[in-house]
Amino acid sequence: MQCAEIADVEWDPIEKCSNSREGAELLKANGEETSSLDPRVSFIPTIVINHSQGVQKDILKNLLKEVCKVYTEELPEGCTTS
C-alpha cells in the first residue's frame, strides 16, 4: 500500500489482482521464471533486462542507465548511457 501511495497509483486494483486467481497465476509464473534463471538468483531483488541479469550492482545503482544501454530505438528524453 505504501509503494502505491509513493508511486501515486490506486491501491484497490492492485489489491484486487493480488487476491484473485489471476494474481496467484501471475505470482506462480514469475516464481517459475525466477527459479529458471541461469545463473541462479543469489539475492533479491534480481533484475533481468532483455533476458540478462547483467551486472546487478550496476542495475541496482542506476536502473535507468542500464535500461538505456540496451535500448535499441532512439533514446527517449531523460535516457542517458554516460
N, C-alpha and C positions, 0 to 999 in steps of 0.2 A: 504494500500500500504506500509506503514511503517513497519507493522508487517511482511509482506512478505520479505521485504528487510532485516530486522533484522534476520529472520529465514533462509535467503538465499534460498528462493523458488521463482519461477516465479510468477509474479503478473497476467499476462494475463489469464491463465486458471482459476484462482480464480475469476477474474472479469467476465469472460465469463459465468461461472457457476452461479454467483450471479445475473446476469441479464437474466438468462434463466428460462424456465418453471420448469425445474428440480430443480433449485436453490430455486424457490418460493415454490415448493412442499416440499423440504427438510426443509426450514425455517418453514413452517406450521407444519410439522410433529414434529419437535423439539420443537416448541412452545406448541403444544398439550401435548407432553411428559412432558415438564416443568410444565404446568398447572395441570397435574395429580399427581404430586409428593405429597407424604404424609410423613412427614408434609409439608405444603405448603412452597414454596420458600419465604424466608424473605429478601433476598438480592441477588444481582448479583455481581460476579459470584457465583453460587452454583454448586459445582462439585459433580457428582454422580459416585461412584466406585462400580461396581458389584451390581447395583440397590439400593445402600445405600448412603445416604447423609453423613454418618459418622459424625465426628466432624469437621465442616467446618473450624474452626480456625486452626486445625492441618493440614488439607488438604491444605489450602491456605499458611500455613507457610512452608510446605515441602511436595509437591505433590509426589515426587519420593518415599519418605519414606513411605507414606501412601499406595501407589500402591504396593510397595514391601511387606508390611504387609499382603496383601490379595492375593499375587501372589501364585499360587498353584503348579507351576512347579519348577524345580531347579532355584534358583535365578540367574539371569544374572549378569555379571560383572558390578559393579557400583551400584548394588542394595543392600541396607542395611536397616535393621529394627531397628537399635540402634540409 
